[in-house]
Amino acid sequence: MGDEEAVETTELSKNALKKKLKAEEAAKKKAQKDAEKAAKKVLEPEKAHKEGAAEEEELDPTQYYENRLKVVKAMEVNV
């Protein structure tokens, strides 16, 4: 009878086994999501797009106005 008790204590209960399996599944899903995010980051050329937008945002409103005037005058001369 002592051997049966030793075997039962090393085995997990149903609830403990379910929790363990659920935790393992959640860990696998998280690892998969992280891998997908990393793959998307590598494929997307975000930096070039963001750098161009940052340059426009840094302009002073008066500089922006002056640049627009130059562009409009250049277009008028070419027409």
Contacts in CASP RR format, 6 or more apart in sequence:
PFRMAT RR
TARGET T0000
AUTHOR 0000-0000-0000
METHOD contacts of the structure
MODEL  1
MGDEEAVETTELSKNALKKKLKAEEAAKKKAQKDAEKAAKKVLEPEKAHK
EGAAEEEELDPTQYYENRLKVVKAMEVNV
12 20 0 8 1.000
59 67 0 8 1.000
END
